[in-house]
């Protein structure tokens, strides 16, 4: 595993909506390096800030080194984390309105708008918040 201070190290930034992605990347790395459940528990807390580490090591599963239990305990402390990223129709409208107030002059500006719009629109359609025709 990359050292916590390495430029290749992952780091949980404390944002609830990004916790599942943090676990996904961590678990991919752990699998690549062949970490055991014990190793995963010990390694996971190396990729968070000190305050978060002090909190996480008090949760069920850390001391017993049961990674599945530890992960569930962590996710249970962050309401909404188990749902991952989510968006609202209001966020989609905000992106559209903000863009309507300014011209798109370059391909880079177009790609920036499109990537924001696409991520939200696809999520809203996939989660039946809007229809494909909206």
C-alpha positions as CSV (number, residue, x, y, z in Angstrom):
1,X,0.0,0.0,0.0
2,X,1.2,3.5,-0.7
3,X,2.4,5.3,2.4
4,X,0.0,7.9,3.7
5,X,2.2,10.7,2.8
6,X,2.9,9.4,-0.7
7,X,1.6,11.4,-3.7
8,X,-0.2,8.1,-4.7
9,X,-2.0,7.7,-1.3
10,X,-5.7,8.0,-1.1
11,X,-7.2,10.2,1.6
12,X,-10.7,10.5,3.0
13,X,-11.5,14.2,3.0
14,X,-14.3,13.9,5.6
15,X,-17.2,14.4,3.0
16,X,-19.9,11.9,3.7
17,X,-20.9,11.6,0.0
18,X,-17.4,10.5,-0.9
19,X,-17.0,7.8,1.8
20,X,-18.2,5.0,-0.4
21,X,-15.7,6.0,-3.2
22,X,-13.0,6.1,-0.6
23,X,-13.8,2.5,0.5
24,X,-14.0,1.4,-3.1
25,X,-10.5,2.7,-3.9
26,X,-9.1,1.4,-0.6
27,X,-10.6,-2.1,-1.2
28,X,-9.2,-2.2,-4.7
29,X,-5.7,-1.3,-3.4
30,X,-6.1,-3.8,-0.5
31,X,-7.0,-6.5,-2.9
32,X,-4.0,-5.7,-5.1
33,X,-1.7,-5.9,-2.2
34,X,-3.4,-9.0,-0.7
35,X,-4.3,-7.5,2.6
36,X,-6.0,-9.6,5.2
37,X,-8.9,-8.4,7.3
38,X,-6.5,-7.5,10.1
39,X,-4.3,-5.6,7.7
40,X,-7.2,-3.7,6.2
41,X,-8.3,-2.5,9.6
42,X,-4.9,-1.3,10.5
43,X,-4.2,0.3,7.1
44,X,-7.6,2.0,6.7
45,X,-7.0,4.5,9.5
46,X,-3.7,5.6,8.0
47,X,-5.6,7.3,5.2
48,X,-7.7,9.7,7.3
49,X,-6.8,12.7,9.3
50,X,-5.9,12.4,13.0
51,X,-9.3,13.4,14.4
52,X,-11.1,10.9,12.1
53,X,-8.6,8.2,13.1
54,X,-9.1,8.8,16.8
55,X,-12.9,8.4,16.2
56,X,-12.8,5.4,13.9
57,X,-10.5,3.3,16.1
58,X,-13.2,3.4,18.8
59,X,-15.8,1.8,16.5
60,X,-16.9,-1.8,16.5
61,X,-14.7,-4.1,14.4
62,X,-11.4,-2.1,14.7
63,X,-10.1,-3.8,17.9
64,X,-11.3,-7.2,16.8
65,X,-9.8,-6.6,13.3
66,X,-13.0,-7.6,11.5
67,X,-12.9,-5.4,8.4
68,X,-16.5,-6.0,7.3
69,X,-17.8,-5.1,10.8
70,X,-15.5,-2.2,11.0
71,X,-16.6,-0.8,7.6
72,X,-20.3,-1.2,8.5
73,X,-19.6,0.6,11.8
74,X,-18.0,3.5,10.0
75,X,-20.7,3.8,7.4
76,X,-23.3,3.8,10.2
77,X,-21.7,6.9,11.6
78,X,-22.2,8.9,8.4
79,X,-25.9,9.3,7.6
80,X,-26.5,8.9,3.9
81,X,-23.0,7.5,3.2
82,X,-24.3,4.1,2.2
83,X,-26.3,5.7,-0.6
84,X,-23.2,7.3,-2.1
85,X,-23.4,10.3,-4.3
86,X,-26.9,11.7,-4.9
87,X,-28.3,14.7,-6.7
88,X,-31.5,16.7,-6.9
89,X,-33.5,18.3,-9.7
90,X,-32.6,21.6,-8.1
91,X,-28.9,21.0,-8.7
92,X,-29.5,20.2,-12.3
93,X,-31.6,23.4,-12.7
94,X,-28.8,25.4,-11.0
95,X,-26.2,24.2,-13.5
96,X,-28.5,25.0,-16.4
97,X,-29.3,28.5,-15.1
98,X,-25.7,29.3,-14.3
99,X,-24.7,28.3,-17.8
100,X,-27.5,30.3,-19.4
101,X,-26.0,33.4,-17.9
102,X,-22.7,33.0,-19.7
103,X,-21.5,32.0,-23.2
104,X,-19.6,28.8,-23.9
105,X,-16.6,30.0,-26.0
106,X,-14.2,27.1,-25.9
107,X,-14.4,23.4,-26.1
108,X,-13.0,23.2,-22.6
109,X,-15.9,25.3,-21.3
110,X,-18.3,23.1,-23.2
111,X,-16.8,19.9,-21.7
112,X,-16.9,21.4,-18.2
113,X,-20.6,22.1,-18.5
114,X,-21.4,18.8,-20.2
115,X,-19.6,16.8,-17.6
116,X,-21.5,18.5,-14.7
117,X,-24.8,18.2,-16.5
118,X,-24.3,14.6,-17.6
119,X,-23.3,13.3,-14.2
120,X,-26.4,14.8,-12.5
121,X,-28.8,14.0,-15.4
122,X,-27.8,10.4,-15.7
123,X,-28.0,9.9,-11.9
124,X,-31.5,11.5,-11.8
125,X,-32.8,9.3,-14.7
126,X,-31.1,6.1,-13.2
127,X,-32.8,6.8,-9.9
128,X,-36.2,7.6,-11.3
129,X,-36.1,11.2,-10.2
130,X,-36.8,12.4,-13.8
131,X,-37.7,10.6,-17.0
132,X,-35.4,10.3,-20.0
133,X,-37.7,12.7,-21.8
134,X,-37.5,15.5,-19.1
